[in-house]
Amino acid sequence: MAKKFKKDIPLYFDYRDVKTLQKFVNIYGQIEPATKTGLSAKQQRQLTVAIKRARHLALLAFVANA
């Protein structure tokens, strides 16, 4: 599978930047794997923490609206 998002990757993932975080969440509300996002392991961990913080503060949904 080809890496998908290699361009437009921010240096730091901010939990308040919901538009950027939504790019890394699929239609079912799951975080995309590093193989699909093209992020390094460190960036993927930062992304995961940012998404989980945004979910906890109700900035992002835990599941998609179906």
Backbone as ProteinMPNN parsed JSONL, in Angstrom:
{"seq_chain_A": "MAKKFKKDIPLYFDYRDVKTLQKFVNIYGQIEPATKTGLSAKQQRQLTVAIKRARHLALLAFVANA", "coords_chain_A": {"N_chain_A": [[0.835, -1.173, 0.0], [0.519, 2.207, -0.766], [2.056, 5.146, 0.61], [0.11, 7.739, 1.907], [-0.359, 10.52, 2.798], [1.999, 12.105, 2.679], [2.788, 14.777, 1.968], [2.129, 18.074, 3.273], [2.394, 17.725, 6.08], [2.276, 18.703, 9.362], [4.723, 20.228, 11.593], [4.197, 19.91, 14.243], [1.586, 18.374, 15.995], [-1.364, 19.742, 16.933], [-3.865, 19.574, 19.36], [-6.018, 21.258, 19.182], [-6.327, 21.901, 16.555], [-8.504, 20.923, 14.657], [-9.26, 20.458, 11.997], [-6.911, 19.565, 10.709], [-6.411, 17.229, 12.184], [-8.62, 15.678, 11.516], [-8.013, 14.789, 8.986], [-6.479, 12.586, 9.393], [-8.097, 10.663, 10.405], [-10.319, 8.048, 9.785], [-13.49, 7.344, 8.07], [-14.9, 5.929, 9.922], [-14.092, 6.815, 12.34], [-11.668, 5.93, 13.226], [-8.159, 6.043, 13.916], [-5.852, 6.521, 11.351], [-3.422, 4.109, 10.233], [0.213, 4.19, 10.524], [1.412, 3.271, 8.212], [-0.301, 4.061, 6.249], [-0.533, 6.832, 6.6], [2.045, 7.755, 6.353], [3.705, 8.782, 8.257], [6.422, 9.181, 10.613], [7.397, 7.036, 13.371], [7.545, 8.53, 15.73], [6.101, 10.856, 15.016], [3.619, 9.672, 14.543], [2.904, 8.826, 17.103], [2.667, 11.325, 18.365], [0.529, 12.348, 16.901], [-1.492, 10.534, 17.627], [-1.765, 11.057, 20.383], [-2.636, 13.731, 20.247], [-5.104, 13.446, 18.88], [-6.519, 11.868, 20.706], [-6.633, 13.618, 22.892], [-8.162, 15.677, 21.783], [-10.548, 14.294, 21.368], [-11.255, 13.724, 24.01], [-11.816, 16.266, 24.981], [-14.046, 16.809, 23.554], [-13.766, 17.902, 21.032], [-13.371, 16.409, 18.814], [-15.206, 13.679, 17.457], [-15.787, 10.453, 18.95], [-16.739, 8.326, 17.482], [-17.858, 8.092, 14.084], [-20.616, 9.907, 12.704], [-23.285, 8.069, 11.687]], "CA_chain_A": [[0.0, 0.0, 0.0], [1.314, 3.432, -0.892], [1.886, 6.144, 1.659], [-0.959, 8.575, 1.411], [-0.413, 11.925, 3.155], [3.355, 12.579, 2.952], [2.844, 16.235, 1.917], [1.269, 18.816, 4.213], [2.47, 17.207, 7.442], [2.769, 19.764, 10.239], [5.838, 19.882, 12.464], [3.639, 19.587, 15.558], [0.145, 18.142, 15.951], [-2.046, 20.444, 18.009], [-5.187, 18.988, 19.575], [-7.046, 22.247, 18.855], [-6.409, 22.014, 15.094], [-9.385, 19.801, 14.342], [-9.247, 20.193, 10.547], [-5.736, 18.742, 10.407], [-6.572, 15.918, 12.806], [-9.644, 14.92, 10.791], [-7.399, 14.185, 7.806], [-5.828, 11.351, 9.809], [-9.126, 9.803, 10.985], [-11.152, 7.546, 8.688], [-14.923, 7.636, 8.185], [-15.426, 5.209, 11.074], [-13.56, 7.428, 13.539], [-10.425, 5.269, 13.625], [-6.921, 6.713, 13.517], [-5.199, 5.802, 10.253], [-2.114, 3.573, 10.614], [1.39, 4.902, 10.016], [1.683, 2.831, 6.844], [-1.174, 4.824, 5.36], [-0.298, 8.26, 6.745], [3.408, 8.069, 5.957], [4.383, 9.456, 9.358], [7.406, 8.403, 11.365], [6.831, 6.492, 14.605], [7.413, 9.635, 16.676], [4.991, 11.692, 14.556], [2.381, 8.91, 14.715], [2.579, 8.895, 18.532], [2.195, 12.689, 18.621], [-0.792, 12.429, 16.293], [-2.418, 9.748, 18.451], [-2.01, 11.811, 21.618], [-3.428, 14.919, 19.897], [-6.467, 13.015, 18.562], [-7.161, 11.427, 21.944], [-6.931, 14.818, 23.682], [-9.28, 16.365, 21.128], [-11.753, 13.51, 21.647], [-11.588, 13.883, 25.423], [-12.374, 17.604, 25.143], [-15.221, 16.866, 22.676], [-13.496, 18.627, 19.795], [-13.531, 15.367, 17.796], [-16.112, 12.603, 17.874], [-15.15, 9.144, 19.126], [-17.174, 7.549, 16.32], [-18.46, 8.937, 13.045], [-22.084, 9.912, 12.656], [-23.726, 7.217, 10.577]], "C_chain_A": [[0.886, 1.245, 0.0], [1.051, 4.369, 0.279], [1.025, 7.266, 1.108], [-0.751, 10.081, 1.625], [0.942, 12.613, 3.272], [3.504, 14.106, 2.868], [1.944, 16.811, 3.014], [1.261, 18.235, 5.626], [3.021, 18.305, 8.331], [3.945, 19.285, 11.096], [5.348, 19.406, 13.826], [2.139, 19.416, 15.407], [-0.49, 18.783, 17.175], [-3.455, 19.887, 18.142], [-6.311, 19.96, 19.236], [-7.246, 22.416, 17.355], [-7.205, 20.83, 14.552], [-9.368, 19.461, 12.857], [-8.077, 19.294, 10.162], [-5.903, 17.337, 10.966], [-7.594, 15.057, 12.062], [-9.094, 14.256, 9.539], [-6.808, 12.812, 8.127], [-6.797, 10.383, 10.495], [-10.024, 9.348, 9.844], [-12.641, 7.787, 8.965], [-15.571, 6.928, 9.367], [-14.9, 5.766, 12.391], [-12.266, 6.81, 14.027], [-9.221, 6.06, 13.12], [-6.252, 5.873, 12.438], [-3.833, 5.285, 10.706], [-0.97, 4.334, 9.952], [1.728, 4.494, 8.585], [0.86, 3.629, 5.842], [-0.883, 6.328, 5.42], [1.093, 8.667, 6.297], [4.19, 8.802, 7.028], [5.448, 8.554, 9.97], [6.734, 7.918, 12.651], [6.591, 7.599, 15.629], [6.234, 10.537, 16.304], [3.651, 10.984, 14.763], [1.95, 8.931, 16.184], [2.05, 10.273, 18.896], [0.782, 12.882, 18.079], [-1.828, 11.719, 17.153], [-2.766, 10.491, 19.732], [-2.898, 13.019, 21.332], [-4.883, 14.541, 19.605], [-7.199, 12.59, 19.832], [-7.497, 12.604, 22.858], [-8.121, 15.564, 23.101], [-10.59, 15.617, 21.367], [-12.207, 13.719, 23.088], [-12.236, 15.242, 25.697], [-13.572, 17.853, 24.232], [-15.011, 17.767, 21.47], [-13.627, 17.699, 18.598], [-14.47, 14.307, 18.342], [-15.335, 11.309, 18.044], [-15.501, 8.231, 17.959], [-17.822, 8.497, 15.326], [-19.979, 8.859, 13.133], [-22.534, 9.119, 11.452], [-25.203, 7.383, 10.32]], "O_chain_A": [[1.894, 1.298, 0.706], [-0.036, 4.379, 0.858], [1.202, 7.689, -0.034], [-0.956, 10.85, 0.687], [1.021, 13.65, 3.931], [4.282, 14.677, 3.632], [1.115, 16.11, 3.595], [0.228, 18.252, 6.295], [4.123, 18.796, 8.087], [4.131, 18.085, 11.296], [6.003, 18.597, 14.483], [1.486, 20.231, 14.755], [-0.191, 18.412, 18.311], [-4.163, 19.744, 17.145], [-7.446, 19.533, 19.023], [-8.234, 23.013, 16.928], [-6.636, 19.86, 14.052], [-9.453, 18.287, 12.496], [-8.242, 18.364, 9.373], [-5.572, 16.359, 10.296], [-7.442, 13.838, 11.989], [-9.651, 13.261, 9.074], [-6.654, 11.975, 7.238], [-6.369, 9.397, 11.095], [-10.447, 10.163, 9.023], [-12.997, 8.373, 9.988], [-16.676, 7.289, 9.773], [-15.231, 5.241, 13.454], [-11.805, 7.126, 15.124], [-9.258, 6.664, 12.048], [-6.102, 4.661, 12.59], [-3.152, 5.954, 11.484], [-1.161, 5.028, 8.954], [2.274, 5.296, 7.828], [1.291, 3.842, 4.709], [-0.975, 7.019, 4.406], [1.302, 9.814, 5.9], [5.234, 9.387, 6.739], [5.386, 7.329, 9.86], [5.627, 8.347, 12.975], [5.566, 7.611, 16.311], [5.459, 10.937, 17.172], [2.661, 11.623, 15.119], [0.759, 9.04, 16.476], [1.087, 10.385, 19.654], [-0.058, 13.508, 18.726], [-2.918, 12.246, 17.381], [-3.932, 10.547, 20.123], [-3.819, 13.301, 22.1], [-5.799, 15.241, 20.037], [-8.372, 12.919, 20.011], [-8.53, 12.592, 23.527], [-8.989, 16.03, 23.84], [-11.633, 16.244, 21.551], [-13.399, 13.872, 23.354], [-13.111, 15.349, 26.556], [-14.062, 18.979, 24.144], [-15.968, 18.335, 20.942], [-13.954, 18.141, 17.497], [-14.519, 14.069, 19.549], [-14.335, 11.089, 17.36], [-14.665, 7.454, 17.499], [-18.279, 9.58, 15.693], [-20.54, 7.86, 13.584], [-22.201, 9.461, 10.318], [-25.75, 6.744, 9.421]]}, "name": "protein", "num_of_chains": 1, "seq": "MAKKFKKDIPLYFDYRDVKTLQKFVNIYGQIEPATKTGLSAKQQRQLTVAIKRARHLALLAFVANA"}
